């Protein structure tokens, strides 16, 4: 039975279902260090800085008591937390003698009201005695081990100097589960050399294992890491938010639906972060993931039956075909509309009938194909050698979503139009009309089946026709802007309103 109506099982919903309230994780740094580092702190994984994966709330705090008090206060004030999980996160929290581990864990659990414990560690740093102790502790409260798997590909693990292989992770998962201990696998998406096929392989292999949860982490390039130099030298790249988002969705679809997702992306201190520098916040990214999954009609676990990893069932959202370019995220019931796209085209494009007839004859065996996703990211990866005859903004898409109507996105799309190409746009938004006019398009209003829009044709001679000269000035108005093609709908509207208030680049109608 589903715990949440969301397209994936977030950890908050899982905790609320299990405990009757939301538990918040309190990061605790025991200062145990890492077995993959030298005595002076050098070495270690290529992505890891000197302070390990220490949470932002614990940085600069010296004592365990102070860490916990500050973190509980932070969660209580920011989230209204009612219960807490002790999260031993930084470095490897089992890299100490068993006696020291027992002392540290017992001290924390006896002094503070934790209802569960999370222990971050590596697959090569859990001895049989430590495993037995954790199993004993599991009788008094829920014990989770967050295992740093990162990837199931040995070539990548070697490249990032991880110090263990996939077989070690799999063996440790089995040993933990044999003792009744819950396991969350920590995975990094976007590691150097890994493509979509390899990422999907990791998802499938973990789906076939006995883990209980997944924690996803986008690759961050941080100061004082080996990756810092590799990045500056151009040897590695980081993902655009929507590129990463596509990998996240593919990963979730290959993850069993009963496994909670602890996190979809990571946080880093701004002063330490080199890349990526996204213009989209963590909350906006999560909202984008949920919106995209809902619009596509996909959910966590719906591809768990797929045996061949890397062969996704969802294409990108702009389809380069000989006949046209369909733009927009589709509702689940959009297929009937797509099946009727040609008859609709004949009715809408009366004044462009000759062009449509020519397209029909020239491409009798072609048809617009339904495709899915965020248009902006896919537009970045369009084949720049292809040209399109028609660009159609999907009327089944959310009509008031300005992310696909910004000047920056429209400019990217129309660059792919053939010289005789034209656009069909189902809106009369003055900012959108202004954008097309400023890019050198003639605008012809149209209406079909209650949908009001316009056709935009490129001006071939570089001059407006007489009627167009008369109507062009009224379209001069502040456009929607999204320079990096990643801002959410509300942020774009807010930015435009600020520009209008400040009177920057504004044209009065």
C-alpha positions in Angstrom: 0.0 0.0 0.0 1.4 3.4 -0.9 2.4 5.6 2.0 2.3 8.7 0.0 0.5 10.0 -3.1 3.7 11.6 -4.4 5.4 9.9 -7.4 8.2 8.7 -5.1 8.4 7.7 -1.5 10.2 10.5 0.3 11.8 9.8 3.7 9.6 12.3 5.5 6.5 10.4 4.6 8.1 7.1 5.5 9.1 8.3 8.9 5.7 9.8 9.5 4.1 6.5 8.6 6.4 4.5 10.9 6.5 6.8 13.9 3.3 8.8 13.6 5.3 12.0 13.3 8.2 13.4 11.3 11.6 12.7 12.7 14.5 15.1 11.8 18.0 13.9 11.5 20.5 15.6 13.7 24.1 15.5 12.2 26.8 14.6 14.7 30.5 14.6 14.0 32.4 12.2 16.2 35.7 13.1 14.6 36.7 9.5 13.9 38.4 10.2 10.6 38.5 8.0 7.5 40.4 4.8 6.7 40.9 6.0 3.2 43.1 8.9 4.2 46.7 9.2 5.3 47.7 10.0 8.8 48.1 13.7 7.9 44.6 13.8 6.5 45.7 13.8 2.9 44.5 11.3 0.2 41.0 10.0 0.4 38.3 10.0 -2.2 38.6 12.4 -5.1 35.4 14.3 -4.2 35.9 14.5 -0.5 37.3 17.7 1.2 39.3 17.9 4.4 36.2 18.0 6.6 34.5 15.0 5.0 30.8 15.1 4.5 30.2 17.2 7.6 26.8 18.9 7.7 26.5 22.6 7.5 24.9 22.7 10.9 27.9 21.1 12.6 30.7 23.1 11.0 32.7 25.1 13.6 31.2 23.2 16.6 33.8 21.5 18.8 31.9 19.3 21.3 29.3 16.6 20.7 26.9 18.3 23.2 27.1 21.6 21.4 26.6 20.0 18.0 23.5 18.2 19.1 22.0 21.2 21.0 22.5 23.5 18.0 21.2 21.0 15.5 18.1 20.2 17.5 17.5 24.0 17.9 18.0 24.4 14.2 15.5 21.7 13.3 13.0 22.8 15.9 13.0 26.4 14.8 13.1 25.8 11.0 10.9 22.7 10.7 8.9 22.5 13.9 10.5 19.1 14.6 8.8 16.8 17.1 11.3 13.9 17.1 14.9 13.3 16.1 17.3 10.8 14.6 20.9 10.8 15.6 22.8 11.0 12.3 26.5 10.2 12.6 27.5 11.5 9.3 31.0 13.0 8.9 33.8 10.8 7.5 33.5 7.2 8.6 31.7 6.9 12.0 32.8 3.3 12.5 36.5 4.1 12.0 37.4 3.7 15.7 37.8 1.0 18.3 34.6 -0.8 19.3 35.0 0.5 22.8 35.2 4.1 21.6 32.2 3.6 19.3 30.1 2.1 22.2 31.1 5.0 24.5 30.2 7.6 21.9 26.9 6.1 20.8 25.8 5.3 24.4 26.7 8.8 25.5 24.5 10.4 22.8 21.6 8.0 23.1 21.4 8.3 26.9 21.6 12.1 27.0 19.3 13.1 24.2 15.8 11.8 23.1 16.7 10.1 19.9 14.3 7.6 18.4 16.6 6.1 15.8 20.2 6.2 14.8 21.9 6.6 11.4 25.5 5.6 11.0 27.4 6.7 7.9 30.2 4.4 7.0 32.1 2.5 4.3 31.7 -1.1 3.2 35.3 -1.9 4.3 35.0 -0.4 7.8 32.5 -2.7 9.6 34.1 -5.6 11.5 32.1 -8.6 12.7 32.3 -7.3 16.3 31.0 -3.9 15.2 28.2 -5.6 13.3 27.2 -7.6 16.3 27.2 -4.5 18.5 24.9 -2.7 16.0 22.6 -5.7 15.9 22.4 -5.5 19.7 21.7 -1.8 19.6 19.0 -2.5 17.1 17.0 -4.2 19.8 16.5 -0.9 21.7 15.9 1.5 18.8 16.0 1.5 15.0 19.5 1.3 13.6 20.2 2.4 10.0 23.6 2.1 8.3 24.1 4.6 5.5 26.6 2.7 3.3 28.8 4.7 0.9 28.3 2.7 -2.2 28.6 5.7 -4.6 28.4 3.5 -7.8 28.4 -0.2 -8.7 31.1 0.3 -11.4 34.6 -0.8 -10.3 36.3 1.3 -12.9 34.7 4.4 -11.5 35.4 3.4 -7.9 39.1 3.0 -8.8 39.2 6.3 -10.7 37.8 8.3 -7.7 40.2 6.5 -5.3 37.3 5.0 -3.3 39.4 2.1 -1.9 36.8 -0.6 -2.3 34.8 -2.4 -5.1 31.2 -3.1 -5.7 31.6 -6.7 -4.4 32.6 -5.3 -1.0 29.5 -3.1 -0.9 27.2 -6.0 -1.9 28.8 -8.4 0.7 28.4 -5.8 3.5 24.8 -5.2 2.5 24.1 -8.9 3.0 25.9 -9.0 6.3 24.0 -6.1 7.7 20.7 -7.4 6.5 21.5 -10.8 8.0 21.6 -9.1 11.4 18.3 -7.2 10.9 20.0 -3.8 10.4 18.4 -1.4 7.9 20.7 -0.3 5.0 20.5 2.9 3.0 22.8 3.1 0.0 24.5 6.4 -0.7 25.0 7.0 -4.5 26.6 9.8 -6.4 25.2 10.6 -9.9 27.4 12.3 -12.4 30.7 10.7 -11.5 33.4 11.2 -14.3 33.0 8.7 -17.1 29.6 7.5 -16.2 26.8 7.9 -18.8 23.1 7.2 -18.5 23.5 3.5 -19.2 26.0 3.1 -16.3 23.8 5.1 -13.9 20.8 3.0 -14.8 22.9 -0.1 -14.2 23.7 1.1 -10.7 20.0 1.6 -10.1 19.1 -1.9 -11.3 21.9 -3.6 -9.3 20.8 -1.8 -6.2 17.2 -2.7 -6.9 18.2 -6.3 -7.0 20.0 -6.0 -3.7 18.4 -6.1 -0.2 18.9 -2.5 0.7 16.1 -0.6 2.4 16.5 3.0 1.1 18.4 5.2 -1.3 20.2 8.5 -0.9 21.1 10.3 -4.1 23.9 12.9 -4.3 24.7 15.1 -7.3 28.4 15.5 -7.9 29.8 18.6 -6.3 33.2 20.0 -7.0 34.5 21.3 -3.7 37.6 23.2 -2.7 40.6 21.2 -1.4 39.7 18.1 -3.3 41.4 16.3 -6.2 38.3 17.0 -8.3 38.9 20.7 -7.9 42.0 20.5 -10.0 40.5 18.0 -12.5 37.5 20.4 -13.0 39.7 23.5 -13.4 41.7 21.6 -16.0 38.6 20.6 -17.9 38.9 16.9 -17.2 35.4 16.5 -15.6 32.1 18.3 -16.0 29.1 18.8 -13.7 25.5 18.4 -14.7 22.9 21.1 -15.6 20.0 20.8 -13.1 17.6 19.3 -15.6 20.2 16.9 -16.9 20.7 15.7 -13.4 16.9 15.7 -12.9 16.4 13.3 -15.9 18.9 10.9 -14.3 17.1 11.1 -11.0 13.8 10.3 -12.5 15.3 7.3 -14.4 16.9 6.1 -11.2 13.7 6.4 -9.2 11.8 4.5 -11.8 14.2 1.6 -11.4 14.0 1.7 -7.6 11.4 -0.4 -5.8 8.5 1.7 -4.7 8.6 0.6 -1.1 12.1 1.9 -0.6 12.2 5.5 0.8 14.4 8.1 -0.8 16.4 9.9 1.8 17.6 12.7 -0.5 17.6 13.7 -4.1 20.5 16.1 -4.1 23.1 17.4 -1.8 23.9 20.7 0.0 27.4 22.2 0.3 28.7 25.3 2.0 28.6 28.1 -0.5 32.1 29.2 0.4 33.4 25.7 -0.5 31.4 25.0 -3.6 33.1 25.5 -6.9 30.5 23.8 -9.2 27.7 23.4 -10.0 26.3 26.8 -9.4 22.6 26.3 -10.1 20.0 29.1 -10.4 17.4 26.7 -9.0 17.0 26.1 -5.3 16.8 22.6 -3.6 13.1 23.0 -3.0 12.5 24.2 -6.6 14.4 21.2 -7.9 12.4 18.7 -5.8 9.2 20.4 -7.0 10.4 20.1 -10.6 11.0 16.4 -10.1 7.6 15.8 -8.7 5.9 17.9 -11.4 7.7 16.1 -14.2 6.9 12.6 -12.9 3.3 13.5 -12.4 3.0 15.0 -15.9 4.7 12.1 -17.5 2.6 9.6 -15.6 5.6 7.8 -14.2 6.4 6.9 -10.6 9.1 5.2 -8.5 9.5 1.6 -9.3 7.5 1.5 -12.5 10.5 0.2 -14.4 11.7 -2.3 -11.9 10.7 -5.1 -14.2 13.0 -3.8 -17.0 15.9 -6.3 -17.3 18.1 -4.3 -19.6 19.5 -1.3 -17.8 20.0 1.9 -19.6 17.1 1.5 -22.0 14.7 4.1 -20.7 11.1 4.2 -21.8 10.9 8.0 -21.8 12.4 10.1 -24.6 13.5 13.7 -24.3 10.9 16.3 -24.7 11.7 17.9 -28.0 11.6 15.5 -30.9 13.7 16.4 -34.0 11.6 15.1 -36.9 11.4 16.1 -40.5 7.9 17.3 -40.1 7.9 19.4 -37.0 9.0 20.1 -33.4 6.5 19.5 -30.6 7.3 21.3 -27.4 5.7 20.8 -24.0 5.2 18.3 -21.1 2.2 16.1 -21.8 -0.6 15.0 -19.6 -1.2 11.3 -19.4 -4.3 11.5 -21.6 -2.5 13.5 -24.3 -2.1 10.6 -26.7 -5.5 11.1 -28.3 -4.7 14.7 -29.0 -1.4 13.7 -30.6 -3.2 11.2 -32.8 -5.3 14.1 -34.2 -2.5 16.5 -34.6 -2.6 16.6 -38.4 -6.4 17.3 -38.7 -6.0 20.0 -36.1 -3.1 21.4 -38.1 -5.3 21.7 -41.2 -7.9 23.7 -39.3 -5.5 26.0 -37.5 -3.2 26.8 -40.3 -5.7 27.9 -42.9 -3.5 30.7 -44.1 -0.5 28.4 -44.2 -2.3 25.6 -46.0 0.1 25.4 -48.9 3.0 24.9 -46.6 1.2 22.2 -44.6 0.2 20.4 -47.8 3.8 20.5 -49.0 4.9 19.0 -45.7 2.2 16.3 -45.9 3.4 15.3 -49.4 7.0 15.4 -48.6 6.7 13.5 -45.4 3.8 11.1 -46.0 5.3 8.5 -43.8 6.2 10.8 -41.0 4.1 11.8 -37.9 4.7 14.0 -34.9 5.7 11.7 -32.0 4.7 12.4 -28.4 7.8 13.1 -26.3 8.1 14.0 -22.7 10.1 16.1 -20.2 11.2 19.7 -19.5 11.5 21.4 -22.9 14.4 23.6 -21.8 17.0 21.0 -21.0 16.2 19.0 -24.1 16.5 22.1 -26.3 20.1 22.5 -25.1 20.9 19.1 -26.6 19.1 19.5 -29.9 21.1 18.5 -32.9 22.4 21.8 -34.1 22.7 20.5 -37.7 18.9 19.9 -37.9 16.3 22.4 -39.0 12.6 22.3 -38.4 9.7 23.4 -40.5 7.2 23.8 -37.7 7.5 24.4 -34.0 4.2 23.7 -32.0 3.8 24.7 -28.4 1.7 21.9 -27.0 -1.8 23.0 -26.0 -2.1 20.2 -23.5 0.8 21.7 -21.6 0.1 24.0 -18.7 -0.8 27.1 -20.6 0.2 29.6 -17.8 3.7 28.0 -17.3 6.0 30.7 -18.5 9.1 28.5 -18.4 8.5 27.7 -22.1 7.6 31.2 -23.1 10.8 33.1 -22.0 12.7 35.1 -24.5 15.8 32.9 -23.9 14.0 29.6 -24.6 12.0 30.9 -27.6 15.3 32.2 -29.1 16.9 28.8 -28.7 14.0 27.1 -30.4 13.6 29.5 -33.4 17.3 29.2 -34.1 16.5 25.7 -35.2 13.8 26.8 -37.7 14.3 26.5 -41.4 14.1 29.8 -43.3 10.5 29.1 -44.3 9.6 27.7 -40.8 6.9 29.0 -38.5 5.7 28.6 -35.0 2.2 27.9 -33.6 1.8 29.2 -30.1 -1.4 28.7 -28.0 -1.3 32.0 -26.0 -2.0 35.7 -26.5 0.3 36.8 -23.7 1.6 40.2 -24.6 5.1 39.4 -23.3 5.3 36.4 -25.6 4.0 38.3 -28.6 6.6 41.0 -27.9 9.3 38.4 -27.8 8.4 36.9 -31.2 8.1 40.4 -32.7 11.5 41.4 -31.3 13.1 38.3 -32.9 11.8 39.3 -36.3 8.5 37.3 -36.7 5.3 38.4 -38.2 2.4 37.5 -36.0 -1.0 36.3 -37.2 -3.7 35.7 -34.5 -5.6 32.4 -34.7 -8.3 30.6 -32.7 -9.3 27.0 -32.7 -11.7 25.1 -30.5 -11.6 27.7 -27.8 -7.8 28.0 -27.9 -6.5 31.5 -28.7 -3.0 31.8 -30.0 -1.0 33.0 -33.0 1.2 31.9 -35.9 4.7 33.5 -36.0 6.5 33.5 -39.4 10.0 34.7 -40.0 10.2 38.0 -41.9 12.1 37.0 -45.0 13.1 40.5 -46.3 14.0 41.9 -42.9 11.0 44.4 -43.2 7.6 44.4 -41.6 4.6 44.4 -43.9 2.4 47.5 -43.6 -0.2 45.8 -41.4 2.6 44.4 -39.2 4.2 47.8 -38.8 0.9 49.1 -37.4 0.5 46.3 -34.8 4.2 45.7 -33.9 4.5 48.6 -31.4 1.7 47.4 -29.2 3.7 44.2 -28.6 6.7 46.0 -27.0 6.6 44.9 -23.4 9.0 43.4 -20.9 9.7 39.7 -21.8 10.0 36.8 -19.5 13.7 36.0 -18.9 15.5 32.7 -18.0 19.1 33.2 -19.1 20.3 29.7 -18.0 17.1 27.9 -18.8 16.6 26.6 -15.3 14.4 29.0 -13.3 11.0 27.8 -12.1 7.7 29.5 -13.1 7.3 31.6 -10.0 10.9 32.8 -10.1 10.6 34.0 -13.7 7.4 35.9 -12.9 9.0 37.5 -9.8 12.1 38.5 -11.7 9.9 40.2 -14.5 7.9 42.0 -11.9 11.1 43.3 -10.3 12.4 44.5 -13.7 9.1 46.3 -14.3 9.1 48.0 -10.9 12.7 49.2 -11.4 11.9 50.4 -14.9 14.8 48.4 -16.5 14.5 47.8 -20.3 10.7 48.4 -20.1 8.6 49.4 -23.0 5.3 51.1 -22.3 2.4 49.8 -24.3 
